[in-house]
């Protein structure tokens, strides 16, 4: 997942064996989904859904740990992950013909990912503004 790699680099989090195995297994599962025929579409969807849920749990655990450590940038990232999780659940419900209570939207995932990317950009902009303010303070100390 792009989100998992972003979180690991953003928080300077060491890559554990669990995360490395998840990444390698995701490559294999993605290849399997591409190879299987269309008649297995729902099985493919469920496989990817379970891997997505596991990835979101990993990311959620890392963000929860950073929130408990009072890391400022973890809150917008957590909000983005929540929206991705909600959009994935809605997509799976839509694909499994559970449309009775869902609003008629073409693609829920695009909105979830858009909000997630916006929150990533917001967290990065906060980090850059803090770095530049520290840099300005250091420059004033040199003068």
HELIX and SHEET records of a PDB file:
HELIX    1   1 UNK A    2  UNK A   10  1                                   9    
HELIX    2   2 UNK A   17  UNK A   35  1                                  19    
HELIX    3   3 UNK A   38  UNK A   40  5                                   3    
HELIX    4   4 UNK A   41  UNK A   68  1                                  28    
HELIX    5   5 UNK A   74  UNK A   95  1                                  22    
HELIX    6   6 UNK A  108  UNK A  142  1                                  35    
END                                                                             
